[in-house]
Each structure stands twice: as structure tokens, then as C-alpha cells.
Amino acid sequence: MRLAGKWDLGRNVKWIGFKWVFLVVLLVHGFAVFFFTRGFLLTRSELSLYSQCDDVYGSPCFSPPRDQNTSQVYWAKPGVDRLVIIVLDALRFDFVAPSTFFAEKRQWMDKLEVLLDHASRNGSAAKIFKAFSDPPTTSLQRLKGLTTGGLPTFIDVGNSFGAPEIVEDSWIQQLAQNGKRVVMMGDDTWVKLFPNHFIRSYPFPSFNVKDLHTVDDGCIQNLIPTLYKKDWDVLIAHFLGMDHVGHIFGVESFPMIDKLEQYNEIIKKVVAVLESQSGPGDLHENTMLLVMGDHGQTLNGDHGGGTAEEVETVLFALSMKKRPIPQLPDADSSDCQLDAKRRRICIGSIQQLDFAATVSALVGIPFPFGSIGRVNLELFSLAGGSWNYEMDNIGFDQSASIVGKWLQDYANVLCINSWQVKRYIDAYSSMSLIGFSDKELLYVSDLYSKAHERWSTTKNFSFGMNQVSVDSSPSVQMLLDAFSLFLESVAKLARSSWTEFNLKLMGLGFCIMLVSFYMHLILIKKLEMLCEHGSWLSNYRMNLLGVNLASFMAIVRACSFLSNSYILKEGRVAIFLLATTCILQLRYAAMKKTRFLEGLLFCSLIILLRFSIELGQLKQAVNSLFLKVDPSQNPSIPLDSWLWMCITEVTQMLSLMILAYILFRSMGSYSSLGISKCIVVITLFNFFLILLFWASDNLIINLDPLLGSMKGNLIPRLTYSAGLLQVILLAVSRWGVTNISNSMEPAAKALALLSAGSSTIIILSGKQGSMILLALAIGGWCISRLSMVNSNKESSQHLLFYVLPVTQWSFLGVCMCSFDGLRYAAAFVGFDEFHLIRQAILLTIDTFGFSLILPVFGLPLLVASSCYSKEKNQCIFIIRLSQVYLIYGLISAITTTFSMLCVTLHRRHLMVWGLFASKFVFDFVALLLTDLIILLCAFFYFE
């Protein structure tokens, strides 16, 4: 390579200011993300308007009933006197539904036997509903949706760790406003959302996902005694253990089975108390029990997205009233089958959006002002017996008359329901900056007018003089259909256009990202001008295969984000693209009879990574290995067998030992380690501590007498402290002792950086962490070696030589952490209490450690192996490393830009908040974190 002159090179290097180039890139990307998110992640306008009892007089419906003792106005005739709501966080649908409803019986099914038993009894006022929640399926948003009857938007995810007080109207607010007494116990999110609404509360901290029992034990301790008290009208018990078990161990685990069996016993005791007090005049004569989930969870224990496993949950209703009304015509849309005990089980369906309106109607309180749900007919009918219809010794005609009278009352409830929703839509459109379009408003207004017209007709002829005949049922059904069509249309409209997108800001952010592409390319070319090494065209021809292949793969991966199925399978897509490049390189290696073994090793590694993603290994809980492997995918070995446990325990420890050996041998490969040697030694000591930490939890050999004390938080905290010490030593070597920093080879610096970050990332990732890091190290070595297959001395000295290996390196990082959820348990490794900043840092390190942090730290090794070793010139190394960082950053920018394009095109898509928005947030956080780490590395490497 011929330089433009040593003095000129140094002067130009100083003029360009390598370090500040990356700061400019970070700022540009920051502005792009800021403007785009300001336009995309806007929340809907929250109206601080509250329904009042007297408001119902403005409706066109029947005059509201009054309490004879207090003269209180009810919006609907109360169906229950007391309500017990038990929330089982992350309750999957198949945790409750009989196993016969599914193609394959799994180990967690049929465990909540008490629910199936009551749902199968003839004449029982009990029913199981399949409940559908709206994404995003985080606990805060689901509680907000369940209580307000609205659709929280994605931006509320950011408040999941610091729940703000709800300012909108809710049925909790209406209960307190109308003198109803509410008692709450369990998840402390409730008291954060409603700080002054409970006459008594027993909150317990909810963010320590390692704590499986504190919240549940608190509920158990207070639930049964509270059932015997008379000082409440609504009781809420929110159990959290099942959600935490899912995050730590996953669904396919023994702790999940234990938790389900525990819940079965708890519910059985609750039902026994309610039934023992349900006689005439007793405390729970007219009490309804609701057992429900706020959302589901995946097999890995994740939730927040919009997959079927996450949005499908359960609501079980049991009325203590002995005589519910007769079967309603055309009301039961249930799916009925026989369970494993040959009992007939029928399962209905309900939207969680309808929960707030239905609960309000059951208790008789005003509907929340912002509720857009519909009073569910089947759930509402379970409380119909409390209206004291004389149902003893009745004939068919009398039974039909009672059904007709009940339908009249339900039609009046739907009338009030529709009137309130129409009132809210009008208020929202007038007070919101954007609101709904005129066309949309005209459509729903027309539906409401038709329903109102039919109500007037039916009210005069079918409901006149309070006489309801059997012949009036068709007209009443048509009225119910008209109201239901209006309410369903409003819900559909809200789901499709609830968020107020600002397309101008979104377009501005997108354009800034496109400008950043140009800026990357200009900076890369400007740096290349410092090295006179032939024309770009001649060098492009020498690196034709690598440049074209890398560009094609990067574009294909970016375009895959336009499909929701490819986003869900992002890891597999990256593996496929990486395998494609590997096969081509293996072919050239075979033709040129060089680097063939490296090619085989790389192909074998990719196959193992493919199976690892399939088995779920790369998304494991802390201190578990292959715990969540799908039984249909494993090699016919029982997961609890001694052989399987022996394989998993030995593999992870052997991997860590191999890593320690590689690190130890690497120390002797460089002549000037300097202070880096101390950093590597500290890492080797950390590896030894991590081995002890894992051995204390060994499933094969009981080492509790020797290593029992290692199970606590001591070793993780020592590892974090050692990592912080290593960072301080690196800072001292760079800024404190300049001569030491200058004498260190670039590869030695990279080795020190990788060593400083690896221990913390491994211990956060659990027992599979050592294998992931070993795979990353082997993959990086293979990429570096194979990059020389289709090159010569001339081509390897040009910038374009690095395009393919850098692209492969970025794809390998994606394979290490595809977009499939967060491992919240990692945030509590070494800590039992919750601290927002500390836990956020640990969760970020765990999420992006293998996929982003270590790959960026390792890029200098790729440059040093092909550039620095040949020329021994620090300036050339700085130029090449700067260009490699810019290429890596460009690939990340392309990914984020296509995510922006994806959410823009799919902003009205059903899964925009369940998947596309989540992917966009994940990508822009990764982009900004990449830019920040590259900036810090630039300050570390560039003198």
C-alpha cells in the first residue's frame, strides 16, 4: 500500500477527527429516531371526563332504575351484589381449557380441575370464556384496558416499570365515586394506577421476577379471611407467580406445574367459602366469582406481542345465585366438547375490551366514559337470576316470557351502552387534535341512527306497556344485532386508527435516515482517499463476489422486515443468509484447496446454531439449559433423564473451560499486552468464579455442603465489580498512562475489551452463555480466515475486502439474539430488590451482549488480522478500523430504516402494535446503542 506521505497522512487524520465523526453519526441517527418516534409513537388523547349517574337521563333508553333505600340511580339493573375478581397473571388459554380441545396434550393441561368441574355441572351458573386481549400484552396496558374499556397504545410500554396513575374514567373510579367499597391485594401495580380508590389494600412488590411466591403468599394470607367480611363490595386479588415462573423457567417446567396446582387449591378454597355462604340471606347469596388472566404467554414465558399465545387468555365466571334464567335463544356461541373425564365442557368467547362495560353493567354503575366495549351477553346472563323472576314451576310459555323480559332488559343495557360509546366518540373527535375522519364518523353515526330508529320502533310495539311476547323475539334480536353492529364497528375503527400518526414527522425522520446512508458512504470514501491504492473500479472487480454477495444479503434481510412472519423468524432468516455465504466460500475453498477445514467448521457451527434456535437454547432462563426444549424437537431423550442432565451440565462447563484456555493462550500471542494482561487475568479468575456458581446449582452432583454459599448473590456481584474494575483499568491504560496505551498492539486492546465484557454477559445469560460466546469466538475466527479465500495480496489491502466479513459478522450477531422477547430474570442476577436504573442496565447488557456489544468489541481483531499484521502502521489501522465501523453502522442503519418503512406501511395493520412497533423499538435502540459503543471504541483506539 502506498501512502500519500506520512506527514500528510497524519495531518489529514487529525483534520478529519475520527472520533468526532462517530459522534456526528450518533447525533444524526438520534435526530432521525426522535422525529420518527414523535410522529409514530404518539398516544391517543386521554379525556379527563367522567360519567355521572344522572347523565343516563340524556339517553333515549328506558328510565334508569333507582335504589329504593338510597334513591341512587343505576345505569343498569344490578346483576350482582358482590364481585370477587381473581387475576392470574399470564394465564394461557390452554392452562384452563380441557386437553381434548387441542391436538396434543401437554403436561400443563387439565391442572385447574376446579374450574372444569364447575363448568361441567348441569344447571351450574358457571362458564369458561376464551378471552382475547389487545396487544401490546404487557401487564400495565392490560390492566389499563381492562379497567377503562379503552385501547392503550404501544407507548405505554415504557411505563410498565413505573405505572402512572390513570387519569381516564374506569370502573374502579366509578365504584369509588358511587360509594362501592373495593379491597385489593397482590400486584402493587393496582395501587400505582389507582392510589386512592381502595378502602383497604395489601400490595406486594411485583418486579422481582425471581421471587415466585411473595405476591401469591400475600394474596393467600389475606384472601380467605377477607371473604368472610362484610365491609366490601368488590374484591380484587392479583396473583403474579405464574408470570414470574414463565419468565424464569418457561411454560414447560415443573415450577409451572406446581404453580398451577397451587392455584387450583386456592380457587377450590375460595369457591368452598362462597358456596358455604350462598344460602338465602347469606353474605354471598348473590356474589359472582371471576377468575381471569390479563394476557397469555409464549412457551418461553414472554409476553408483550400480538401472537395467539400472548393475546389468548381465559375468563371463568361462577355465579352463586341458584337459579339463573333459562337458556337464551341464539345466545350461546360456545364450542362444546367432552373433556378427558367425558364431561361436556362449553367454552364461550369474550373480548377483554368488553370487560369494563360488562362489569359496570353487572354492578349497576355508570359505564366508564372512554369505554368502547360491549356488554357481553353470555357473561351478563349468568347474573340474570338476581332479578328475581319467578321461575319456580313455570311452563314453556312462562319460560319464554321470562326470556323475553330479560332480553328487553338486556336490550336497554345495550341501548345505554351504545349511547355512551357514541357520546365518547363525539367528545373525542371534538377535543382531539386529529380524531376520526369525517368519513369514519359519518359511517358510525349512520349505524347508530339506524340502531336508534329500530330501538324506537321496538320500544313502542314490542316493549309497550311492559308486555313482552314470544312473537316479539325476532324484532328484539334484530335490535340487539343493530346495537352490536354499531359497537363492533366502533371497536374495529378504534383498533385500526386509534393512534394519531404524524406523517410529516415520520417522513422527516425517515429522510434523515436516508441522508445518513449518504453520509456513511461519503465518510468511507473520504477515508479511502488517504490511501492511494488503485481505482475503486479495479478494486471492486477484485472483490466482486464479496461486495455483491454482502450487498444482496443485507438488502434481502432488510426487506424481510416487511413481513410479520419473517420478523418472527428473524434468527432463522439470518442463519439462512449466513449459511448461503458460507457455502459459497466453502466452494471456493475447495476449488483453491485452502481454508477448507475452516469452511467445514463454519458450516457445522451454522448447523448447530440453526438447531439451537429451533430448540430455544438461545432464549433460556437464567441458570437453565435446554429447559424449554419442545419435546417434539428433542432427540427422544427425556428432559429429566440423568443422561440429558449430564450432557447439559458438562457441555456448559466444558465450553467455559475452552474459552479460558483460548484466552490464556492469546496472552502469549502479543508482545505488548501491558495492562491488558491484568484485565485478562481478572477475566480468567471470573471464569473460575462462574464455574463455582454453576457447580453450586449442579443437577447431577449435590455440592451443597461445599458450595452452598455460592448460590446467593455474592459471585454475580463480584463479577460485576471485577468488570467495573476492568473498565477502570482500560480507562487508565488509555488516558492515564499514555505510553502504555501507545505500546499496546490493536489486537491486544481488542482482547482486553472482549475480556472486560465477557464475564458479565456470560453470568447474565445463564449456563448457555459460555456456549454462545464460544460459538461467537469460533464464528469470528472462521469469518476472518475464510475472508482470505477469494482474495489476493492486492485485494485484501483495499476497503472492499472487508464488506463481506463485516456483513457476516453482523449476521452472526443476529443469530445470537433474534427478536423474540426479553429475559427479565437476567435483570435480577445478583440482586433481589428492584432498582430501575440498575435493572435496566443489566437487562440491556443481557439483551444486546452477544448480538451487539461483543461483536463491536471484536471488529478490531478482524482488521488487525489482515491489515495491522502486514504493515505495522497505526495510521492505516485507524483508517481501516474507522471504515469497518462505518460499514457495520451502515448495516444497522439499513435495518432500522427498513423497520421504519415497515411500521409506516403497516401502521393500520392489525399487528402494528403487537409486532411491528415492537420490532421497530428493538431496532432503533440497537442502532443507537451500536453508535454509542462504536463512539466509545473510537475514543479507546484512536490516539
Secondary structure by P-SEA (a helix, b strand, c coil): cccccaaaaaaaaaaaaaaaaaaaaaaaaaaaaaaaaaaccccccccccccccccccccccccccccccccccccccccccbbbbbbbcccccccccccccccccccccccaaaaaaaaacccccccccbbbbcccccaaaaaaaaacccccccccccccccccccccccaaaaaaaabbbbbbcccccccccccccccccccccccccccccaaaaaaaacaaaaaacccccbbbbbbcaaaaaaaccccccaaaaaaaaaaaaaaaaaaaaaaaaccccccccbbbbbbbbccccccccccccccccccccbbbbbbcccccccccccccccccccccccbbbbbbbbbccaaaaaaaaaaccccccccccccccccccccccccccccccccaaaaaaaaaaaaaaaaaaaaaaaaaaaaaaaaaaacccccccaaaaaaaaaaaaaaaaaaaaaaacccccccccccaaaaaaaaaaaaaaaaaaaaaaaaaccccccaaaaaaaaaaaaaaaaaaaaaaaaaaaacccccaaaaaaaaaaaaaaaaaaaaaaaaccccaaaaaaaaaaaaaaaaaaaaaaaaaaaaaccaaaaaaaaaaaaaaaaaaaaaccccccccccccccccccccccccccaaaaaaaaaaaaaaaaaaaaaaaaaaaccccccaaaaaaaaaaaaaaaaaaaaaaacccccccccccccccaaaaaaaaaaaaaaaaaaaaaacccaaaaaaccaaaaaaaaaaacaaaaaaaaccaaaaaaaaaaaaaaaaaaacccccccccccccccaaaaaaaaaaaaaaacccccccccccccccccccaaaaaaaaaaaacccccaaaaaaaaaaaaaccccccccaaaaaaaaaaaaaaaaaaaaaaaaaaaaaaaaacccccccccaaaaaaaaaaaaaaaaaaaaaaaaaccc
